[in-house]
Amino acid sequence: MTVKIRNEIVKTDFLIVGGGIAGLQAAIAAGEKGIDVVVAEKADTRRSGCGANGNDHFACYIPECHGDDFDLVLRQVNMTMDGGPWQDPSMMKLWLSRSYEVVQKWESIGINMRPTGKWNFEGHSVPGNQRYHLKFDGKNQKSALTQAAIANGARIMNKTVVNEILTGDDGRVVGAIAVDISQDAPEMVIIQTKSILIAAGAASRLYPGITPAYMFNDAGCPANTGAGQAMAYRAGARLANLEMAGGHAGPRYFARGGKGTWIGLTSDIHGKCITPYQDKPSRQNGDIASDIWPGSYRDRMRDGTGPSYMNCTETTDEDLDYMLHEAMVSEGIDSLTDQLDQRNISLRDSMIEFGSYNIGLSTQGIDIDIHAMSSIPGLYAAGNVVGNVKGNVSGAAIIGMVAGEHAAEYVKTVDEVSVEAHPLVAEKQALYTRLMEGGKGAHWKEAASTLQNIMNDYAGLYVRSESLLTAGLTYLRQLKAEALDSLGAENAHELMRTLEILDLIDIGEPLFLMALNRRETRASHKRSDYTYTNMLLNDKFQTIEKHGDEVVLDYRARW
Ligand SMILES: Cc1cc2nc3c(=O)[nH]c(=O)nc-3n(C[C@H](O)[C@H](O)[C@H](O)COP(=O)(O)OP(=O)(O)OC[C@H]3O[C@@H](n4cnc5c(N)ncnc54)[C@H](O)[C@@H]3O)c2cc1C
């Protein structure tokens, strides 16, 4: 059965790929500037992505709370999980300097940014420093942002998976290929556009999760599968820092994000605090240990000093009640509270074992400039898909806004180009048709599990070396050839899952190449054949880009 192409080409000034936090904020900003906007979202923007059920910490700089010394603010935020060496200082300055604007916008569209009635900063904080993580109630954030985007004129196409970026003869963006998965039979959708924002989130499921048999038990959104990074790479965009894939931490085996919401102390099996940051549970600061060193739980399991626990036995009744019945609800992780209730577990008496998990790419990815544009003219990126700026929900919203504003200017400078006869249309139609005809009957899960094994065993977080990485890269390339030859899908949903795996394989390859090329040990990249840290690379990002069959690896200075 040939996969059909929708008769009508969708035409717009600005296509947004992914209606998560970054995508919706970009739609609002671009709509305000009066350009035509389409948001293509794989799920439903009212409840999709990492912020689907809510978020509760918004890193920001509010001058009336933090004072006028912006340099101090930058230094202090840099010590939290939203800082660190893996973002360009100018990009960090950009998101922080415009963060208050977005806080006010969110408040104006009905997101409760002051549940206590005043600006209240809690959690993810370094003791002794000012606090920057605004404690808000984000449980309605996705529906509020969706309404605001629609009110500003955005057309939202839910159940639409974008799979390819189209560039024209002059190298700039001209369109995209998507698949409508709302019915049993998939339908190809061709989009003609002058500019695109990739806001498709992180790359989960590249490595095995904490419960490999339950692939979707993931602290991040398991539907974010590196599509943005993969499409951008295939189209020739520059990516940064893929080899520095990292992870998250939280209740072991019950993978829920939101570690900053816990009010307790990271402790050993005897209940003794094992970090130097706090000696008493603090609602104001949280426990920054899991932000600074999320791999510690895994490391302690490996060296035998584990397990490690979140110990709330000394948290006050008032704080416990607040954490379980307010904070976790705002963050959309109150399934944890339900689980504790159903099992009659009281945090007053029991510590909860924490684990390190969710290894993948989040803020390792597309390299963007101060306007959020990638190295391809007209192709923007924002949020967790980006490789050189962080900030989580706040960074995603602000960089999304910057992208929307700039795209509104950019589209005035370029003409529309017809994409009907673009060569990738026929190529992709042939691929989708082959997959829907059943291939050789292999299921996407077979490829998914093989991919995760290869990533974990040959490009894992414990040890890497030339021989391991070379072997792994060979296996990955064999997997790609085998997957293209043998995978099949029975319906639109399975086609989406299959395309996710092909995307993940496509970003696995540059990750391997970058890991091979980084001949040193740094953070989670541990080379047994280059055990030292090369200080010449201290202030540098590694980049990769592909032009046809040629792959260019480089190191660039942070800016
Ligand atoms: C439980 C939890 C709690 C968190 N709490 C906080 C917090 O309190 N504070 C904080 O700062 N951060 C928090 N985070 C992180 C925060 O949610 C993310 O940093 C933020 O959502 C990133 O925004 P984004 O737009 O990049 O991606 P997302 O919001 O994840 O959106 C990506 C969107 O892209 C869509 N998509 C993916 N692939 C495609 C495709 N091929 N085509 C079309 N659409 C596609 C997805 O369906 C999704 O809607 C939390 C994360 C989790 C999981």
The ligand as an SDF file (V2000), in Angstrom:
LIG
                    3D

 53 58  0  0  0  0  0  0  0  0999 V2000
    8.2360   15.5500   35.3820 C   0  0  0  0  0  0  0  0  0  0  0  0
    9.1170   16.6910   34.9590 C   0  0  0  0  0  0  0  0  0  0  0  0
    9.2060   17.8060   35.7480 C   0  0  0  0  0  0  0  0  0  0  0  0
    9.9800   18.8820   35.3610 C   0  0  0  0  0  0  0  0  0  0  0  0
   10.0060   19.9910   36.1500 N   0  0  0  0  0  0  0  0  0  0  0  0
   10.7050   21.0690   35.7620 C   0  0  0  0  0  0  0  0  0  0  0  0
   10.6920   22.2510   36.5380 C   0  0  0  0  0  0  0  0  0  0  0  0
   10.0010   22.3430   37.5530 O   0  0  0  0  0  0  0  0  0  0  0  0
   11.4330   23.2950   36.1130 N   0  0  0  0  0  0  0  0  0  0  0  0
   12.1800   23.2490   34.9700 C   0  0  0  0  0  0  0  0  0  0  0  0
   12.8450   24.2420   34.6640 O   0  0  0  0  0  0  0  0  0  0  0  0
   12.1720   22.1540   34.1940 N   0  0  0  0  0  0  0  0  0  0  0  0
   11.4500   21.0740   34.5470 C   0  0  0  0  0  0  0  0  0  0  0  0
   11.4190   19.9720   33.7430 N   0  0  0  0  0  0  0  0  0  0  0  0
   12.0510   20.0640   32.4190 C   0  0  0  0  0  0  0  0  0  0  0  0
   11.1500   20.8540   31.4460 C   0  0  0  0  0  0  0  0  0  0  0  0
    9.8650   20.2950   31.4310 O   0  0  0  0  0  0  0  0  0  0  0  0
   11.7700   20.8390   30.0520 C   0  0  0  0  0  0  0  0  0  0  0  0
   13.0590   21.4050   30.1390 O   0  0  0  0  0  0  0  0  0  0  0  0
   10.9230   21.6090   29.0340 C   0  0  0  0  0  0  0  0  0  0  0  0
    9.6400   21.0530   28.9170 O   0  0  0  0  0  0  0  0  0  0  0  0
   11.6130   21.6000   27.6810 C   0  0  0  0  0  0  0  0  0  0  0  0
   10.8090   22.2380   26.7490 O   0  0  0  0  0  0  0  0  0  0  0  0
   10.8900   21.8320   25.2090 P   0  0  0  0  0  0  0  0  0  0  0  0
    9.9290   22.6950   24.5030 O   0  0  0  0  0  0  0  0  0  0  0  0
   12.2900   21.7860   24.7630 O   0  0  0  0  0  0  0  0  0  0  0  0
   10.4060   20.3080   25.1580 O   0  0  0  0  0  0  0  0  0  0  0  0
    9.0160   19.6950   25.5700 P   0  0  0  0  0  0  0  0  0  0  0  0
    8.2490   20.6060   26.4400 O   0  0  0  0  0  0  0  0  0  0  0  0
    9.3030   18.3280   26.0530 O   0  0  0  0  0  0  0  0  0  0  0  0
    8.2340   19.6300   24.1690 O   0  0  0  0  0  0  0  0  0  0  0  0
    8.6800   18.8840   23.0680 C   0  0  0  0  0  0  0  0  0  0  0  0
    7.4630   18.6420   22.1750 C   0  0  0  0  0  0  0  0  0  0  0  0
    7.8590   18.1400   20.9060 O   0  0  0  0  0  0  0  0  0  0  0  0
    6.9400   17.1460   20.4930 C   0  0  0  0  0  0  0  0  0  0  0  0
    7.6170   16.3340   19.4810 N   0  0  0  0  0  0  0  0  0  0  0  0
    8.6560   15.4850   19.6470 C   0  0  0  0  0  0  0  0  0  0  0  0
    9.0180   14.9810   18.4450 N   0  0  0  0  0  0  0  0  0  0  0  0
    8.2150   15.5310   17.5100 C   0  0  0  0  0  0  0  0  0  0  0  0
    8.1210   15.3980   16.0910 C   0  0  0  0  0  0  0  0  0  0  0  0
    8.9470   14.6280   15.4000 N   0  0  0  0  0  0  0  0  0  0  0  0
    7.1720   16.1030   15.4450 N   0  0  0  0  0  0  0  0  0  0  0  0
    6.2970   16.9030   16.1340 C   0  0  0  0  0  0  0  0  0  0  0  0
    6.3530   17.0610   17.4900 N   0  0  0  0  0  0  0  0  0  0  0  0
    7.3110   16.3870   18.1580 C   0  0  0  0  0  0  0  0  0  0  0  0
    6.6020   16.4400   21.7880 C   0  0  0  0  0  0  0  0  0  0  0  0
    5.4210   15.6930   21.6930 O   0  0  0  0  0  0  0  0  0  0  0  0
    6.5100   17.6110   22.7640 C   0  0  0  0  0  0  0  0  0  0  0  0
    5.2220   18.1570   22.8100 O   0  0  0  0  0  0  0  0  0  0  0  0
   10.6970   18.8360   34.1360 C   0  0  0  0  0  0  0  0  0  0  0  0
   10.6300   17.7060   33.3340 C   0  0  0  0  0  0  0  0  0  0  0  0
    9.8530   16.6300   33.7380 C   0  0  0  0  0  0  0  0  0  0  0  0
    9.7810   15.4200   32.8510 C   0  0  0  0  0  0  0  0  0  0  0  0
  1  2  1  0
  2  3  1  0
  2 52  2  0
  3  4  2  0
  4  5  1  0
  4 50  1  0
  5  6  2  0
  6  7  1  0
  6 13  1  0
  7  8  2  0
  7  9  1  0
  9 10  1  0
 10 11  2  0
 10 12  1  0
 12 13  2  0
 13 14  1  0
 14 15  1  0
 14 50  1  0
 15 16  1  0
 16 17  1  0
 16 18  1  0
 18 19  1  0
 18 20  1  0
 20 21  1  0
 20 22  1  0
 22 23  1  0
 23 24  1  0
 24 25  2  0
 24 26  1  0
 24 27  1  0
 27 28  1  0
 28 29  2  0
 28 30  1  0
 28 31  1  0
 31 32  1  0
 32 33  1  0
 33 34  1  0
 33 48  1  0
 34 35  1  0
 35 36  1  0
 35 46  1  0
 36 37  1  0
 36 45  1  0
 37 38  2  0
 38 39  1  0
 39 40  1  0
 39 45  2  0
 40 41  1  0
 40 42  2  0
 42 43  1  0
 43 44  2  0
 44 45  1  0
 46 47  1  0
 46 48  1  0
 48 49  1  0
 50 51  2  0
 51 52  1  0
 52 53  1  0
M  END
$$$$
